[in-house]
Structure formats: structure tokens, C-alpha cells
Amino acid sequence: MKIFLLLLSVFLTTNVLISQNTDTDVIYPLHNDPPIKGCKIIDIVHGNVVVYTKYGDKYRIKAISVKRNGEFINLTSTSGSSNSQSNNDNSGIYRGQNYEYYHNIKQNAAGRKTFGVLLTLFGIGGMVGAQVYAAEGGDLETAQILDIVGFISFNIGIPLWISGGIKNKNNKKAMQKCQNSNYSLNFGQTQHGIGLAFRF
């Protein structure tokens, strides 16, 4: 029983430590650059220029959207006319949905994956702990309960881990498709007459 309580306390402590990270803002830059995670957004200026700090250093970057204090903000709709051309390459639609739609699903899937990993590890710990506890001459009934709890946790955690990982990966690809969907070749007026124009 003591081992079970110890594993439970470790599991709860891990969740608390993960949730206590103060720099949890996320920035999604232009031009398909990787998201900037674990930062603190200080300000957003000129529509889509994000001022932020990471590891104590201060930076500025143009972005399509941000997640600030848990709230998703689409910068393509807040920037002025001078930034509209830069933002067009990130405001596309993929399979009838926009970037924000896939971003929200991806965030939920990432949370499911993380919970699945923790639950799986907790289950493994429970089953191993039960064997160790029984081998050391512990109460057989307590060892069986610990083994059952570990087995159930493991079998719940694995599907959550796999499905969350797959959904997270698929929606990340969809987000990239949204960013790329507005790149196109068009006939247009140029300084040399009518010709092909690459619009982005």
C-alpha cells in the first residue's frame, strides 16, 4: 500500500510541475518557421510584430498568430494594411477549415498524448512495484491491487498516447497546409505588361 501511495504522489507531483511552467506562451512565425515555445510575450506591435523574452533575452519577430496566457490570437486579422501582404500567406484554408481550427485540435491532441504517456508510465511503475512489493514479502492482496491498478492504467494510457500522437502530427501537417495554401501563380499586371505573378 505504501508503494502505491508513493507512486500516486510521484504522478501527482509530475502533473503539478508540468502545469507550473510560467513561460508557456507560443509564437507561430511567418514563412513556416518552427513555433517558438516556452517564451513570454511582452507586447504585440505594428499588427503582427511580437516582442518576447526567452531565457532572459529579448527578441522581436513577425508572426501569423500567438498563444498568449492560454488564449489563441490570430494576428492576420489585427495587422494593418502595410502588413496585409505578409500575412496573406498564412490565412489560407485547408479542407474547409482555417489555421486556428487545426491549431486548437493539435493542442488538445498534444495534451491527450502527454496524459497518455504519464498514465502509461504510472501503469508500468504500478506493475513493477507490485512485483517488487510481493517479492519483498509484502501483503499479497495489496500487491494484487497495485498490479491491477497498474495494468488498467497502462492499457488506458497506451491508446491515449498513440491516438494523441497521431492526431497531433496530422493536425500539424494541416496547419502547414493552411500556411502554404495562399501561395499561388496568377496572371496580373506588372511593370512590363501582363504576365505571371507569384502571389504570397
C-alpha positions in Angstrom: 0.0 0.0 0.0 2.9 2.3 0.8 4.4 1.8 -2.7 1.0 2.6 -4.3 0.8 5.9 -2.3 4.4 6.7 -3.3 3.7 6.1 -7.0 0.5 8.2 -6.8 2.3 11.1 -5.1 5.0 11.0 -7.8 2.3 11.0 -10.5 0.5 14.0 -9.0 3.8 15.9 -8.4 4.8 15.4 -12.0 1.5 16.9 -13.2 1.9 19.9 -10.8 5.5 20.6 -12.0 4.3 20.5 -15.7 1.5 22.9 -15.0 3.6 25.4 -13.1 5.8 26.4 -16.0 5.3 30.2 -16.2 6.7 30.8 -19.7 4.0 29.0 -21.6 3.3 31.4 -24.5 3.7 30.2 -28.0 4.6 32.2 -31.2 3.9 31.0 -34.7 6.2 32.9 -37.0 5.7 33.7 -40.7 7.3 31.6 -43.5 6.7 28.2 -42.0 9.4 28.7 -39.3 9.0 26.3 -36.3 6.8 27.6 -33.4 8.6 29.3 -30.6 7.5 27.7 -27.4 8.3 28.3 -23.7 8.6 32.0 -24.1 6.9 35.1 -22.5 5.2 37.6 -24.9 5.7 41.2 -23.8 3.9 43.1 -26.5 2.5 42.9 -30.0 3.2 46.0 -32.1 2.5 47.0 -35.7 -0.2 44.4 -36.0 2.0 41.2 -36.2 5.4 42.1 -34.7 5.7 40.1 -31.4 8.1 41.3 -28.7 9.0 38.4 -26.4 11.6 37.1 -23.9 13.2 33.6 -23.7 15.9 32.5 -21.3 16.2 36.1 -20.2 16.9 37.6 -23.7 14.5 39.9 -25.5 13.5 39.3 -29.2 11.2 40.7 -31.9 9.7 38.6 -34.7 6.8 38.8 -37.2 4.2 36.2 -36.6 1.0 34.8 -38.0 -0.5 34.0 -34.6 0.3 33.6 -30.9 -0.9 31.8 -27.9 -0.7 34.2 -25.0 -1.8 33.4 -21.5 -3.7 30.4 -22.8 -5.6 32.5 -25.4 -5.1 31.9 -29.1 -4.7 35.2 -31.1 -4.8 35.3 -34.9 -2.6 38.2 -36.0 -3.6 38.1 -39.6 -6.9 39.9 -38.8 -5.3 42.5 -36.5 -2.4 43.8 -38.6 -2.7 46.9 -40.7 -2.8 47.3 -44.4 1.0 47.6 -44.6 1.3 44.1 -43.2 -1.6 42.5 -45.2 0.6 41.1 -47.9 2.9 39.4 -45.5 0.0 37.9 -43.6 -1.8 36.5 -46.7 0.5 33.5 -46.9 -0.8 32.3 -43.5 -4.5 32.9 -43.8 -5.4 30.1 -46.2 -8.0 27.3 -45.9 -7.3 23.6 -46.0 -10.2 21.2 -46.4 -12.7 23.8 -45.4 -11.0 24.8 -42.1 -8.6 27.6 -41.2 -5.3 27.6 -39.3 -6.9 28.2 -35.9 -9.2 25.3 -36.2 -6.3 22.8 -36.7 -4.2 24.6 -34.0 -6.9 24.0 -31.4 -7.3 20.3 -32.3 -3.5 19.9 -32.2 -3.3 21.5 -28.7 -5.9 19.1 -27.4 -4.2 16.1 -29.1 -0.9 17.1 -27.5 -2.5 17.2 -24.1 -4.0 13.8 -24.7 -0.7 12.4 -25.7 1.1 13.8 -22.6 -1.6 12.4 -20.3 -1.3 9.0 -22.1 2.5 8.9 -21.6 2.1 9.8 -17.9 -0.6 7.2 -17.4 1.4 4.5 -19.2 4.5 5.2 -17.1 2.4 5.2 -14.0 0.9 1.8 -15.0 4.4 0.3 -15.7 5.5 1.6 -12.3 2.5 0.1 -10.6 3.0 -3.3 -12.1 6.8 -3.3 -11.4 6.1 -2.0 -7.9 3.6 -4.8 -7.3 6.2 -7.5 -8.2 8.9 -5.9 -6.1 6.5 -5.5 -3.2 5.4 -9.1 -3.4 9.0 -10.3 -3.7 10.0 -8.5 -0.5 7.3 -10.4 1.4 4.6 -7.7 1.3 0.9 -8.3 1.6 -0.3 -10.4 -1.4 -3.7 -8.7 -1.6 -2.1 -5.2 -1.7 0.3 -6.4 -4.4 -2.5 -7.7 -6.5 -4.5 -4.4 -6.2 -1.4 -2.5 -7.1 -0.8 -4.8 -10.1 -4.4 -4.4 -11.3 -4.3 -0.6 -11.0 -1.1 -0.5 -12.9 -2.4 -2.9 -15.6 -5.6 -0.8 -16.1 -3.6 2.5 -16.2 -1.2 1.0 -18.8 -4.0 -0.2 -21.0 -5.7 3.2 -20.9 -2.5 5.2 -21.3 -1.2 3.4 -24.4 -4.3 4.2 -26.7 -4.3 7.8 -25.5 -0.6 8.1 -26.2 -0.9 6.6 -29.7 -4.1 8.4 -30.8 -3.0 11.7 -29.4 0.4 11.4 -31.1 -1.2 10.6 -34.5 -3.8 13.4 -34.2 -1.1 15.9 -33.1 1.0 15.0 -36.1 -1.8 15.1 -38.6 -3.1 18.5 -37.5 0.4 19.9 -37.5 0.6 19.0 -41.2 -2.8 20.6 -41.8 -1.6 23.8 -40.2 1.3 23.8 -42.6 -1.1 23.3 -45.5 -3.1 26.3 -44.3 0.1 28.4 -44.3 1.0 27.2 -47.8 -2.5 27.4 -49.4 -2.3 31.1 -50.4 1.0 30.7 -52.4 -0.2 30.8 -56.0 0.7 31.8 -59.5 -1.6 34.4 -61.0 -1.9 36.4 -64.2 -1.5 40.0 -63.3 -0.4 43.5 -64.3 3.3 44.0 -64.0 5.6 47.0 -64.8 6.3 45.2 -68.1 2.7 44.5 -69.0 0.6 41.5 -68.3 2.4 38.4 -67.0 2.6 35.7 -64.4 2.9 36.9 -60.8 3.8 34.7 -57.8 1.4 35.8 -55.1 2.3 35.3 -51.4 
